[in-house]
């Protein structure tokens, strides 16, 4: 039956008011909601760092509006800047979790997506002291990391990687003139997916949590 036929039948059977009321109700229904949109960005980061998240809609339209929010905020996360565009910047103040939401609205539909974020405490390490030793001595150096583990360690001498040194301490055995130099250690927190949060080397493309290489001279 056509729409006009259905309307005529409703009128003839005394149900015109019911049909018109239904039409008015349909016109006031809320926008369709789904959970097919996607928030991209790091699922884990260090406290104090700034992180960018992007909302990608699954619906098709020429124009969208965005509204971001945070809940279950044990990490004391805050927005930095605008919260009504496709991307948003967030910083966490302490270790913990929070849920990040974005509602994307179009002319005839809307959808809300969410992601859970883990914020780790800053990774720090204890300072070294320079040592002056005699030839053939075996000086020992160690550093104690603090923050959320597990940790990995990188050691260098005069900028060159010491591939054999992979723990929080090193011993330079039977030192000679060739061992004299500047030794440095970097501590990294290793999170899921191999993402690292580290001390120093802010130009490496990874987030710098605090400070720089811990350096001592032999």
LINHUMO-V551179 format. One record per backbone hydrogen bond with DSSP energy under -1.0 kcal/mol. CO is the residue of the C=O (numbers start at 1). NH is the residue of the N-H. E is the energy in kcal/mol with one decimal. If there is no record, write none. Layout:
CO/NH/E, CO/NH/E
//
This chain:
2/6/-2.4, 3/7/-2.4, 4/8/-2.4, 5/9/-2.4, 6/10/-2.1, 7/11/-2.2, 8/12/-2.5, 9/13/-1.5, 10/15/-3.5, 11/14/-1.6, 15/19/-1.9, 16/20/-2.4, 17/21/-2.3, 18/22/-2.0, 19/23/-1.9, 20/24/-2.2, 21/25/-2.2, 22/26/-2.4, 23/27/-1.7, 25/28/-1.1, 26/29/-1.1, 32/110/-2.6, 34/112/-2.1, 38/56/-3.2, 40/54/-2.3, 43/118/-2.6, 45/120/-2.8, 46/49/-1.7, 51/90/-2.8, 53/88/-2.3, 54/40/-2.9, 56/38/-2.1, 65/105/-2.5, 67/103/-2.5, 69/101/-2.9, 71/99/-2.7, 72/74/-1.7, 73/76/-1.1, 75/93/-1.6, 75/94/-1.7, 78/91/-2.3, 83/68/-1.8, 86/55/-2.8, 88/53/-2.7, 89/80/-2.6, 90/51/-2.4, 91/78/-2.6, 92/48/-3.2, 96/119/-3.4, 97/74/-1.5, 97/75/-1.3, 98/117/-3.0, 99/71/-2.2, 100/115/-1.9, 101/69/-2.0, 102/113/-2.3, 103/67/-1.5, 104/111/-2.2, 105/65/-2.2, 109/106/-3.3, 111/104/-3.2, 113/102/-2.3, 115/100/-2.9, 117/98/-1.8, 118/45/-1.9, 119/96/-2.2, 120/47/-2.9, 124/146/-2.5, 134/137/-1.7, 137/175/-2.8, 139/172/-2.3, 141/170/-2.7, 146/124/-2.2, 150/190/-2.8, 152/188/-2.7, 154/186/-2.6, 155/162/-2.8, 156/184/-2.7, 157/160/-2.2, 160/157/-2.6, 162/165/-1.7, 168/143/-2.4, 170/141/-2.9, 175/136/-3.0, 176/179/-1.8, 177/180/-1.0, 181/218/-2.5, 182/158/-3.5, 183/216/-2.6, 184/156/-2.5, 185/214/-2.6, 186/154/-2.4, 187/199/-1.8, 188/152/-2.4, 189/197/-2.2, 191/194/-1.5, 192/195/-1.1, 195/191/-2.9, 197/189/-4.0, 198/209/-3.9, 201/204/-1.7, 207/198/-1.6, 214/185/-2.3, 216/183/-2.9, 217/131/-2.3
//
